[in-house]
Amino acid sequence: MNSHSGLSRRAFLAGTATLGAAVALHPFAALAAAGQAHLRIMETTDLHVAVFPYDYYADAPNDTLGLARTAALIAAIRAEAGNSVLLDNGDVIQGNPMGDYIAYEKGLTDGAHPVIAAMNTLGYEAGTMGNHEFNYGLEFLGAALKGASFPIVCTNIVKADGTPFAEPYRIVEKQLTDGAGATHTIRLGYIGFVPPQIMTWDSSNLAGMVDTIGIVEAAEKYVPEMQAAGVDLIIALSHSGIAAELGIGENASLQLAAVEGIDVVLTGHQHLVFPGPDFKDIPGADIDKGTLNGKPAVMAGFWGSHMGLIDLLLEVDDAGKWTIASHTVEARPIYERVEGKVKPLVESEAEVLAAAQVDHDETLAYVRRAVGETAAPLHSYFT
C-alpha cells in the first residue's frame, strides 16, 4: 500500500473545532469524503498480567497500571472513530505475582488464564507473543493461548522440523464505512514478531523444540506471500523495540518498518512510549510525525499505562486499491502526574475486573501467605 501526506494541520484543527461539544470525532472520521475511510488502530502492549490497578508486590492499589483502566478508554476511543481494530503486542501472561500464581500453583486446568479472560471481554481482533510468553515453557504457553478468542500470530519462530510454530500471519476482511456512508471491504493483514533472543533467555524451555529467525528476515519472507494473497494493509505486531542499529536484532522495529510492504508498525518490549522524547535522537524515528522510516508506528508503554492509537485516513480508488492518505499517532495515558502525585484519568471497567476477580483474590491470598518464621530479630537497615 502506498501512502502520501494528506490532511494539513489547519484542516485537522478545523475539523476538531467543527465538532463542538458533540462526541469528539477524530477529524479523519468527521472530514472523510466518499471513497475515504477512517481506520483507528488501537494497541496494548506489555500488559504483563496487569489486569487490576494493583501492585501485588506492595500489596496496594496503583493508578498507573491495569488493563481494566486501559479498557475504560476503549469505548470513547471507538466512539471517536469511523472504524477501528484492537490489537495486542505481546508479553501478556507473565510479569507479576498473578502470573506466577497461575503458572506455578493453580495451573490452567479450569478456565482461561485471567489476563486472557479479561482481554476476551474487549473484542481484540489479533495479538502476537512477546519474549516473556516463553518463561513458563511451551506446554503452559499453549494452554494459556488456547483460551484466547482472537488469533495469535508470530512469524519468526519455527518448530524443530522447520514448520511454523504459530500462525505466521492472518488476513481478515473488514468492512469500512466511508465518509458518504458507503461500505467497502478491506483486507487487513496481521503479522507478528518476537525477539529471536528467546532462544538464549529461555533456552531451558525451548532448546531442541523450536528455533527463531531474524525479524527482518522473517518479514522479507512472508510479506510478499501476504501481498500475493491480496492483502490491502499490513500491520506488523512487533514485540521489539526501536534502535538506530539492528545489532543482535532484539530491537528491530525501525528496520522492520523499512521492509517494503509493511504499512503500519505496532512496537513494544522496551516499556517506553513512542512517539516520545526517548527516541528523539534516532535517525529514521520521527517523534513529531509518529513514524519509523516513514511508516506510522506506536509504542504504548507497559502494564496498560497507555493505549496506542494510529489513525489512518484511507482512500480507495475505482479498482479497489487502498492508499494511506494521511495519519496521526498518539499514546493516550490512563493517568497524569499533578504536582508529583498520580491522578487517574479513568476508572476501571467492571466487566474486565469481573473476568479476573477470582484469580485476583486468590493471588492476594498467595502473596500474603507466610513463608516462614524466625525467633531472631531482623533489620533491613533502610528504615
NUTIRO-849480 format. One record per residue (C-alpha): residue in three letters; x, y, z. Coordinates in steps of 0.5 Angstrom, whole numbers, plus 500, padded with zeros to 3 digits. Layout:
+-----+-----+-----+-----+
: res :  px :  py :  pz :
+-----+-----+-----+-----+
: ALA :   X :   Y :   Z :
...
+-----+-----+-----+-----+
This chain:
+-----+-----+-----+-----+
: res :  px :  py :  pz :
+-----+-----+-----+-----+
: MET : 500 : 500 : 500 :
: ASN : 503 : 507 : 498 :
: SER : 502 : 513 : 503 :
: HIS : 502 : 520 : 502 :
: SER : 501 : 526 : 506 :
: GLY : 494 : 529 : 506 :
: LEU : 491 : 533 : 512 :
: SER : 494 : 539 : 514 :
: ARG : 495 : 541 : 521 :
: ARG : 490 : 547 : 519 :
: ALA : 485 : 542 : 517 :
: PHE : 486 : 538 : 523 :
: LEU : 484 : 543 : 528 :
: ALA : 479 : 546 : 524 :
: GLY : 475 : 539 : 524 :
: THR : 476 : 538 : 531 :
: ALA : 473 : 545 : 532 :
: THR : 467 : 544 : 528 :
: LEU : 465 : 538 : 533 :
: GLY : 464 : 543 : 538 :
: ALA : 461 : 540 : 545 :
: ALA : 459 : 533 : 541 :
: VAL : 462 : 527 : 541 :
: ALA : 470 : 529 : 539 :
: LEU : 470 : 525 : 533 :
: HIS : 477 : 525 : 530 :
: PRO : 478 : 529 : 524 :
: PHE : 479 : 524 : 520 :
: ALA : 472 : 521 : 521 :
: ALA : 469 : 528 : 521 :
: LEU : 472 : 530 : 515 :
: ALA : 472 : 524 : 510 :
: ALA : 469 : 524 : 504 :
: ALA : 466 : 519 : 499 :
: GLY : 472 : 514 : 498 :
: GLN : 475 : 516 : 504 :
: ALA : 475 : 512 : 511 :
: HIS : 478 : 513 : 518 :
: LEU : 481 : 507 : 521 :
: ARG : 483 : 507 : 528 :
: ILE : 488 : 502 : 530 :
: MET : 489 : 501 : 538 :
: GLU : 495 : 498 : 541 :
: THR : 496 : 495 : 548 :
: THR : 503 : 492 : 550 :
: ASP : 507 : 489 : 555 :
: LEU : 501 : 488 : 560 :
: HIS : 505 : 483 : 564 :
: VAL : 498 : 480 : 567 :
: ALA : 497 : 487 : 570 :
: VAL : 489 : 487 : 570 :
: PHE : 488 : 490 : 576 :
: PRO : 490 : 497 : 578 :
: TYR : 494 : 494 : 584 :
: ASP : 501 : 493 : 586 :
: TYR : 502 : 486 : 589 :
: TYR : 509 : 487 : 591 :
: ALA : 507 : 493 : 595 :
: ASP : 500 : 490 : 597 :
: ALA : 497 : 497 : 595 :
: PRO : 493 : 500 : 589 :
: ASN : 496 : 503 : 584 :
: ASP : 493 : 508 : 579 :
: THR : 499 : 508 : 574 :
: LEU : 497 : 501 : 571 :
: GLY : 492 : 496 : 570 :
: LEU : 488 : 493 : 563 :
: ALA : 482 : 495 : 567 :
: ARG : 484 : 502 : 567 :
: THR : 486 : 502 : 559 :
: ALA : 480 : 499 : 558 :
: ALA : 476 : 505 : 560 :
: LEU : 479 : 509 : 554 :
: ILE : 476 : 504 : 549 :
: ALA : 469 : 506 : 549 :
: ALA : 471 : 513 : 548 :
: ILE : 476 : 512 : 543 :
: ARG : 472 : 507 : 539 :
: ALA : 466 : 513 : 539 :
: GLU : 471 : 518 : 536 :
: ALA : 473 : 513 : 530 :
: GLY : 469 : 511 : 524 :
: ASN : 472 : 504 : 524 :
: SER : 477 : 501 : 529 :
: VAL : 481 : 495 : 531 :
: LEU : 484 : 493 : 538 :
: LEU : 491 : 489 : 538 :
: ASP : 496 : 487 : 543 :
: ASN : 503 : 487 : 542 :
: GLY : 505 : 481 : 547 :
: ASP : 508 : 480 : 554 :
: VAL : 502 : 478 : 557 :
: ILE : 502 : 472 : 561 :
: GLN : 508 : 474 : 566 :
: GLY : 510 : 479 : 570 :
: ASN : 507 : 480 : 577 :
: PRO : 505 : 475 : 582 :
: MET : 498 : 473 : 579 :
: GLY : 502 : 470 : 573 :
: ASP : 507 : 466 : 578 :
: TYR : 501 : 464 : 582 :
: ILE : 497 : 461 : 576 :
: ALA : 504 : 458 : 573 :
: TYR : 507 : 455 : 579 :
: GLU : 501 : 454 : 584 :
: LYS : 494 : 454 : 581 :
: GLY : 495 : 452 : 574 :
: LEU : 490 : 452 : 568 :
: THR : 486 : 446 : 568 :
: ASP : 480 : 450 : 569 :
: GLY : 478 : 456 : 565 :
: ALA : 482 : 461 : 561 :
: HIS : 488 : 465 : 564 :
: PRO : 486 : 471 : 568 :
: VAL : 489 : 476 : 563 :
: ILE : 487 : 473 : 557 :
: ALA : 480 : 472 : 560 :
: ALA : 480 : 480 : 561 :
: MET : 482 : 481 : 554 :
: ASN : 477 : 477 : 551 :
: THR : 472 : 482 : 554 :
: LEU : 474 : 487 : 550 :
: GLY : 474 : 485 : 543 :
: TYR : 481 : 484 : 541 :
: GLU : 482 : 482 : 533 :
: ALA : 489 : 480 : 534 :
: GLY : 495 : 479 : 538 :
: THR : 502 : 477 : 538 :
: MET : 507 : 474 : 543 :
: GLY : 513 : 477 : 547 :
: ASN : 519 : 474 : 550 :
: HIS : 516 : 473 : 557 :
: GLU : 511 : 469 : 554 :
: PHE : 516 : 463 : 554 :
: ASN : 518 : 464 : 561 :
: TYR : 514 : 458 : 564 :
: GLY : 515 : 453 : 558 :
: LEU : 511 : 451 : 552 :
: GLU : 506 : 447 : 555 :
: PHE : 504 : 452 : 559 :
: LEU : 504 : 458 : 554 :
: GLY : 500 : 453 : 549 :
: ALA : 495 : 452 : 555 :
: ALA : 494 : 460 : 556 :
: LEU : 494 : 462 : 549 :
: LYS : 488 : 457 : 548 :
: GLY : 483 : 461 : 552 :
: ALA : 484 : 467 : 547 :
: SER : 478 : 469 : 543 :
: PHE : 483 : 472 : 538 :
: PRO : 488 : 470 : 533 :
: ILE : 495 : 470 : 536 :
: VAL : 500 : 471 : 530 :
: CYS : 508 : 470 : 530 :
: THR : 512 : 469 : 524 :
: ASN : 520 : 468 : 527 :
: ILE : 519 : 462 : 531 :
: VAL : 519 : 455 : 528 :
: LYS : 519 : 448 : 530 :
: ALA : 525 : 443 : 530 :
: ASP : 522 : 441 : 523 :
: GLY : 522 : 448 : 521 :
: THR : 515 : 449 : 520 :
: PRO : 512 : 455 : 523 :
: PHE : 511 : 455 : 531 :
: ALA : 505 : 459 : 531 :
: GLU : 500 : 462 : 525 :
: PRO : 505 : 467 : 522 :
: TYR : 500 : 472 : 520 :
: ARG : 493 : 473 : 519 :
: ILE : 489 : 476 : 513 :
: VAL : 482 : 478 : 515 :
: GLU : 477 : 482 : 511 :
: LYS : 474 : 488 : 515 :
: GLN : 468 : 493 : 513 :
: LEU : 470 : 500 : 513 :
: THR : 465 : 506 : 512 :
: ASP : 467 : 512 : 508 :
: GLY : 465 : 519 : 509 :
: ALA : 459 : 518 : 505 :
: GLY : 456 : 512 : 509 :
: ALA : 458 : 507 : 503 :
: THR : 461 : 500 : 506 :
: HIS : 468 : 498 : 503 :
: THR : 472 : 491 : 504 :
: ILE : 479 : 492 : 506 :
: ARG : 484 : 486 : 507 :
: LEU : 488 : 487 : 513 :
: GLY : 494 : 483 : 515 :
: TYR : 497 : 482 : 522 :
: ILE : 504 : 479 : 522 :
: GLY : 507 : 478 : 529 :
: PHE : 515 : 478 : 531 :
: VAL : 518 : 476 : 538 :
: PRO : 526 : 478 : 539 :
: PRO : 530 : 472 : 537 :
: GLN : 534 : 472 : 544 :
: ILE : 528 : 468 : 547 :
: MET : 533 : 462 : 545 :
: THR : 538 : 465 : 550 :
: TRP : 534 : 468 : 555 :
: ASP : 529 : 461 : 556 :
: SER : 534 : 456 : 553 :
: SER : 532 : 451 : 558 :
: ASN : 525 : 452 : 556 :
: LEU : 526 : 452 : 548 :
: ALA : 532 : 448 : 546 :
: GLY : 531 : 443 : 541 :
: MET : 524 : 444 : 541 :
: VAL : 524 : 451 : 537 :
: ASP : 528 : 456 : 534 :
: THR : 528 : 463 : 531 :
: ILE : 530 : 467 : 525 :
: GLY : 531 : 475 : 525 :
: ILE : 525 : 479 : 525 :
: VAL : 527 : 483 : 518 :
: GLU : 529 : 476 : 515 :
: ALA : 522 : 473 : 517 :
: ALA : 518 : 480 : 514 :
: GLU : 522 : 479 : 508 :
: LYS : 520 : 472 : 507 :
: TYR : 512 : 473 : 509 :
: VAL : 510 : 480 : 507 :
: PRO : 511 : 478 : 499 :
: GLU : 507 : 472 : 501 :
: MET : 501 : 476 : 504 :
: GLN : 502 : 481 : 498 :
: ALA : 501 : 475 : 493 :
: ALA : 494 : 473 : 497 :
: GLY : 491 : 480 : 496 :
: VAL : 492 : 484 : 503 :
: ASP : 491 : 491 : 503 :
: LEU : 494 : 494 : 509 :
: ILE : 500 : 490 : 513 :
: ILE : 500 : 492 : 520 :
: ALA : 506 : 489 : 524 :
: LEU : 505 : 487 : 531 :
: SER : 513 : 488 : 533 :
: HIS : 514 : 486 : 540 :
: SER : 521 : 489 : 539 :
: GLY : 524 : 496 : 541 :
: ILE : 527 : 502 : 537 :
: ALA : 534 : 502 : 536 :
: ALA : 539 : 506 : 531 :
: GLU : 543 : 500 : 529 :
: LEU : 540 : 493 : 528 :
: GLY : 545 : 490 : 532 :
: ILE : 544 : 483 : 535 :
: GLY : 536 : 484 : 533 :
: GLU : 533 : 485 : 539 :
: ASN : 530 : 492 : 538 :
: ALA : 529 : 492 : 530 :
: SER : 522 : 495 : 529 :
: LEU : 526 : 501 : 526 :
: GLN : 529 : 496 : 521 :
: LEU : 522 : 492 : 520 :
: ALA : 519 : 499 : 518 :
: ALA : 523 : 499 : 512 :
: VAL : 521 : 493 : 509 :
: GLU : 517 : 494 : 503 :
: GLY : 510 : 492 : 504 :
: ILE : 510 : 494 : 512 :
: ASP : 505 : 499 : 512 :
: VAL : 504 : 500 : 520 :
: VAL : 508 : 498 : 526 :
: LEU : 506 : 497 : 533 :
: THR : 512 : 496 : 538 :
: GLY : 513 : 495 : 545 :
: HIS : 518 : 491 : 549 :
: GLN : 522 : 497 : 552 :
: HIS : 517 : 499 : 556 :
: LEU : 517 : 506 : 553 :
: VAL : 513 : 511 : 549 :
: PHE : 513 : 513 : 542 :
: PRO : 512 : 518 : 540 :
: GLY : 516 : 521 : 545 :
: PRO : 523 : 524 : 547 :
: ASP : 526 : 517 : 549 :
: PHE : 527 : 517 : 541 :
: LYS : 529 : 524 : 539 :
: ASP : 536 : 522 : 537 :
: ILE : 535 : 516 : 533 :
: PRO : 535 : 517 : 525 :
: GLY : 529 : 515 : 522 :
: ALA : 525 : 515 : 528 :
: ASP : 520 : 522 : 527 :
: ILE : 517 : 523 : 534 :
: ASP : 513 : 529 : 531 :
: LYS : 510 : 525 : 526 :
: GLY : 510 : 519 : 529 :
: THR : 514 : 515 : 524 :
: LEU : 519 : 510 : 524 :
: ASN : 522 : 510 : 517 :
: GLY : 516 : 514 : 514 :
: LYS : 511 : 509 : 517 :
: PRO : 506 : 510 : 522 :
: ALA : 508 : 507 : 529 :
: VAL : 507 : 507 : 536 :
: MET : 509 : 504 : 543 :
: ALA : 504 : 504 : 549 :
: GLY : 508 : 504 : 555 :
: PHE : 507 : 498 : 559 :
: TRP : 503 : 495 : 564 :
: GLY : 497 : 498 : 561 :
: SER : 499 : 505 : 562 :
: HIS : 497 : 508 : 555 :
: MET : 493 : 506 : 549 :
: GLY : 497 : 506 : 543 :
: LEU : 493 : 510 : 537 :
: ILE : 495 : 510 : 530 :
: ASP : 489 : 514 : 526 :
: LEU : 489 : 513 : 518 :
: LEU : 486 : 517 : 513 :
: LEU : 485 : 511 : 508 :
: GLU : 483 : 512 : 500 :
: VAL : 480 : 507 : 496 :
: ASP : 480 : 508 : 488 :
: ASP : 475 : 505 : 483 :
: ALA : 480 : 499 : 482 :
: GLY : 479 : 498 : 490 :
: LYS : 486 : 500 : 491 :
: TRP : 487 : 503 : 498 :
: THR : 492 : 508 : 500 :
: ILE : 494 : 512 : 506 :
: ALA : 493 : 519 : 505 :
: SER : 495 : 521 : 512 :
: HIS : 496 : 519 : 519 :
: THR : 496 : 521 : 526 :
: VAL : 499 : 518 : 532 :
: GLU : 498 : 518 : 540 :
: ALA : 500 : 514 : 546 :
: ARG : 494 : 516 : 551 :
: PRO : 495 : 515 : 558 :
: ILE : 491 : 513 : 564 :
: TYR : 494 : 517 : 569 :
: GLU : 498 : 524 : 569 :
: ARG : 502 : 527 : 575 :
: VAL : 500 : 533 : 578 :
: GLU : 505 : 537 : 583 :
: GLY : 509 : 530 : 583 :
: LYS : 502 : 526 : 585 :
: VAL : 499 : 521 : 581 :
: LYS : 492 : 523 : 578 :
: PRO : 488 : 517 : 575 :
: LEU : 484 : 520 : 568 :
: VAL : 480 : 514 : 568 :
: GLU : 476 : 509 : 573 :
: SER : 476 : 501 : 572 :
: GLU : 472 : 497 : 567 :
: ALA : 467 : 493 : 572 :
: GLU : 467 : 487 : 566 :
: VAL : 474 : 487 : 566 :
: LEU : 475 : 486 : 573 :
: ALA : 470 : 481 : 574 :
: ALA : 474 : 477 : 569 :
: ALA : 480 : 476 : 573 :
: GLN : 477 : 477 : 580 :
: VAL : 477 : 470 : 583 :
: ASP : 484 : 470 : 581 :
: HIS : 486 : 477 : 584 :
: ASP : 483 : 475 : 590 :
: GLU : 487 : 468 : 590 :
: THR : 493 : 472 : 588 :
: LEU : 492 : 477 : 594 :
: ALA : 492 : 471 : 599 :
: TYR : 498 : 468 : 595 :
: VAL : 502 : 474 : 597 :
: ARG : 500 : 475 : 604 :
: ARG : 502 : 468 : 606 :
: ALA : 507 : 467 : 611 :
: VAL : 513 : 464 : 608 :
: GLY : 517 : 462 : 615 :
: GLU : 518 : 465 : 622 :
: THR : 524 : 467 : 626 :
: ALA : 526 : 468 : 633 :
: ALA : 532 : 472 : 631 :
: PRO : 531 : 480 : 631 :
: LEU : 531 : 482 : 623 :
: HIS : 533 : 489 : 621 :
: SER : 533 : 492 : 614 :
: TYR : 538 : 498 : 616 :
: PHE : 534 : 502 : 611 :
: THR : 528 : 504 : 615 :
+-----+-----+-----+-----+
